[in-house]
Amino acid sequence: MNLALDFGNTFAKAGLFEGSMLQKVITDVKLDHLPDIVGTYAPDNIIISSVSVKPSDIVSRLGGEGALILRHDIPLPFKIAYKTPDTLGLDRIAAVAGAQEMLPGANCLVIDTGTCFTYDLLDSQGIYHGGGISPGIKMRFQALHTFTANLPLINFEEETPLIGQSTKGSILSGVVNGTIAEITEIIRQYCDKFADLQIIMCGGDAKFFENRLKASIFAAPELVLRGLNRILLYNV
């Protein structure tokens, strides 16, 4: 059994795999949970991706178990053409690997709707070119509140008006509908440039946006975990 650990900006989760098959997802993982996870499932191989906790701290909680630490310079199942690979987010690397597993040999645009929204392009030759980064939904609401004198902090709601008839409604309309417009236009531009482009969306808000975009989209909530496992299998 393989264990994939993803410590993101906001949440941490674990995925347990038999070969390439995802068997179980454990959410809201804390460092203190790791000894129990290892003791219960006794994984043969472990991979760690972390942008929020030192990998050495994670390894120590695993009881010193050997683990593959995700970095841009380990063997990967695709080629990185990014000009500054040392600054490339680990979650982006993992998501691209997951997309490659789901749709091998395809031009893929991976959209991650996490703390930040990321757009990542993997071409049909297995070359990763880069993409874009923009603020996530919560960050947009927070920015309006933080950088103005009077706008309140609004929580994300799925029922969003086009015409806001209150300050709350106007913020919801601007943030949510503006984000939908952003994603729609970016997809259109990528589709113009890359033939038969496949769109894969992951992250906490993937289902919400999948149902509101006109483009054909594969929603893959556990794409990062699947990508981590693919990278692990590529290295063992």
Residue pairs with C-beta under 8 A, 6 or more apart in sequence:
1 16
1 17
1 18
1 23
1 41
1 42
1 43
1 44
2 16
2 17
2 18
2 43
2 44
2 45
2 46
2 47
2 229
2 232
2 233
3 14
3 15
3 16
3 17
3 37
3 38
3 41
3 43
3 45
3 46
3 47
4 14
4 15
4 16
4 17
4 46
4 47
4 49
4 225
4 228
4 229
4 232
5 12
5 13
5 14
5 29
5 34
5 46
5 47
5 48
5 49
5 50
5 58
5 67
5 228
6 12
6 13
6 14
6 15
6 49
6 50
6 91
6 94
6 224
6 225
6 228
7 29
7 48
7 49
7 50
7 51
7 52
7 53
7 58
8 51
8 52
8 91
8 114
8 115
8 224
9 51
9 52
9 114
9 115
9 116
10 114
10 115
11 27
11 28
12 28
12 29
12 30
12 52
12 53
13 25
13 26
13 27
13 28
13 29
13 225
14 25
14 26
14 29
14 37
14 225
15 22
15 24
15 25
15 26
15 222
15 225
15 226
15 228
15 229
16 22
16 23
16 24
16 25
16 26
16 41
16 43
17 23
17 229
19 233
20 101
20 229
20 230
20 233
22 222
22 225
22 226
22 229
25 222
25 225
26 33
26 37
29 37
31 53
31 57
31 58
31 61
32 61
34 58
34 61
34 62
35 61
35 62
35 63
38 46
38 62
38 63
38 65
45 68
45 232
45 236
46 62
46 65
46 66
46 67
46 68
46 232
47 67
47 68
47 69
47 70
47 228
47 229
47 231
47 232
48 55
48 58
48 59
48 67
48 68
48 69
48 70
49 70
49 90
49 91
49 93
49 94
49 224
49 228
50 58
50 90
51 89
51 90
51 91
55 67
55 69
58 67
59 65
59 67
59 69
68 74
68 231
68 232
68 235
68 236
70 90
70 93
70 94
70 228
70 231
71 90
72 80
72 85
72 86
72 88
72 93
73 85
74 231
74 235
75 234
75 235
76 93
76 97
76 231
76 234
77 97
77 100
77 126
77 230
77 231
77 234
78 96
78 97
78 100
78 122
78 126
78 127
78 128
79 126
79 127
79 128
80 88
80 93
80 128
81 127
81 128
81 129
81 130
82 88
82 128
82 129
82 130
83 130
89 118
91 112
91 114
91 118
91 224
92 110
92 112
92 118
92 120
92 131
93 227
93 231
94 223
94 224
94 225
94 227
94 228
94 231
95 110
95 112
95 118
95 120
95 202
95 223
95 224
95 227
96 108
96 110
96 120
96 122
96 128
96 227
97 226
97 227
97 228
97 230
97 231
98 110
98 200
98 202
98 220
98 222
98 223
98 224
98 225
98 226
98 227
98 228
98 230
99 108
99 110
99 120
99 122
99 200
99 220
99 223
99 227
100 108
100 122
100 126
100 227
100 230
101 226
101 227
101 230
102 200
102 218
102 220
102 223
102 226
103 198
103 200
103 218
105 124
106 124
106 196
106 198
107 121
107 122
107 123
107 124
107 194
107 195
107 196
107 197
107 198
108 121
108 122
108 197
108 198
108 199
108 200
109 119
109 120
109 121
109 131
109 187
109 190
109 194
109 197
109 198
109 199
109 200
110 118
110 119
110 120
110 121
110 122
110 131
110 200
110 201
110 202
110 223
111 117
111 118
111 119
111 120
111 183
111 187
111 199
111 200
111 201
111 202
111 203
111 206
111 209
111 217
112 118
112 120
112 201
112 202
112 203
112 223
112 224
113 136
113 137
113 201
113 202
113 203
113 204
113 205
113 206
113 208
113 209
114 136
114 202
114 203
114 204
115 136
115 138
115 139
116 133
116 134
116 135
116 136
116 139
117 133
117 134
117 135
117 136
117 179
117 182
117 183
117 203
118 131
118 132
118 133
119 131
119 132
119 133
119 134
119 186
119 190
120 128
120 130
120 131
121 128
121 129
121 130
121 131
121 190
121 194
122 128
122 129
123 129
123 194
132 186
134 182
135 143
136 205
137 156
137 175
137 176
137 179
137 205
138 156
140 175
140 178
140 179
141 153
141 154
141 155
141 156
141 171
141 175
142 153
144 151
144 154
144 171
144 175
145 151
145 152
145 153
145 154
151 167
151 171
152 167
152 168
152 171
154 168
154 171
154 172
154 175
156 175
156 176
156 205
157 172
158 208
160 172
160 173
160 176
160 177
161 169
161 172
161 173
162 173
162 177
163 169
163 173
164 170
164 171
164 172
164 173
164 174
179 209
180 209
180 212
180 213
183 209
183 213
184 213
184 214
184 215
187 199
187 213
187 215
190 197
191 197
191 215
198 218
199 215
199 216
199 217
199 218
200 217
200 218
200 220
200 223
201 209
201 210
201 217
201 218
201 219
201 220
202 219
202 220
202 221
202 222
202 223
202 224
203 221
206 219
206 220
206 221
207 219
207 221
209 217
210 217
210 219
220 226
